[in-house]
Amino acid sequence: MSEPLRETPGDATPQTTWLARVHVTLKPVVLDPQGDAVLMGLHQLGFAGVSAVRVGKYLELTLAAADEQAAAAAVRLMCERLLANPVIERYDFSVTRRDAAPPQ
């Protein structure tokens, strides 16, 4: 197993705060029993027009990085190592500069 990424204490590179929005979903070939349960529930509530449901995860990460490319590389690594199971899930994400403090 490789070592985690660590910031060097003497790093002179100024850090910017970034917001990453990550969506993790099951691959299309993977059955989604949770989605099936939600679909049945919606039908029981009278939403007959819904024909399919796929359930996934949405995550927001606030992180420090020197630039957008470094932030994206860190988020990609996080997804590959922890946030998504590459065997059954796929992920996509966006990274935007965070100018204000995160909401409480």
N, C-alpha and C positions, 0 to 999 in steps of 0.2 A: 504494500500500500504506500502511496506517495505521501510526502509531507504536506500538511495544509499550507495555504498561502499565508504568509505573515508579513506585516509591515515592519520595516527596519526602523528602529528608534531614531537613527540619525538621518533618516530620509529627508532631504531638503525639498522634495517635490511638494508643492502646495496641493492640498486635498480639497476636492469639491464634493458636496453632498449630492447624491443621485437617488432618484426614485425608480425602482424597477418594478414593473407590473408583469407577473408571470402567470400564464395559463397552462395547466397541465390537464391533458385529456387522455382517455383510453384510445389506443389505436383502433381504427375502424374494424379490424378483424377480431377484436376482443369483445366477448359478450359483456353486457353491462346490466347485471341484475338490479342494481340500485336504480338505474334509469328506467328499467321495466316497472319497478315498484312505483316510481314517481308517475309514470305514464298511467298505470292503473288507477292510482289515486286521483289524478286529474280527470280521468274519464268518470270515476265515481262522483266527482264534484260537478259533473256536467260539461266539462271542457272536451267535448267529443271531437273537435276539430284538430286536436293535437295528435299527430301520428307517430312521433318518435321523440325520445328523450335520451340524451347522453349526459351523464354526470361527471364533473371534473373538479379541479381545485383552482382557486384564484389566490395568489399571494402578492402582497406588496412588501418590498424590501427597501429599506433606506440604508445606503452604504456610502462610504467615502472612497473616492478614487481620483487619480490625477486628471483623467479625461474620460470622455464617453466611451472610447475604445477600451480602456482599462476596466471601466465599470461593466461593460457588456461581456468582456472576457471573464470577469469574476462571476457574474450571474450565470453564464453558460456553464462554468465549472461547478457552481453550486447545483444547478439542475442535473448535470451529469452524475454528480457524486451523491446527492441526497434528495433533491426535491422531486425528481421523476425517476420512475423505474423504466429504463430504456427497453426492457423486454416487452412490456405491455403498454407503455405510455409514450406520448409525444408531448413536446412543450414548445411554446413560443413566448417571447417576452419583448418588452420595450423598455428603454432606459431614457429618462428625461432628467434634466438638471433640476435640483430642488433648491429654490431660492429662499423659501421661508422655512421656519421650523415646522416639523410635522404636527398635525392636529392631535390634541390629547383626547 
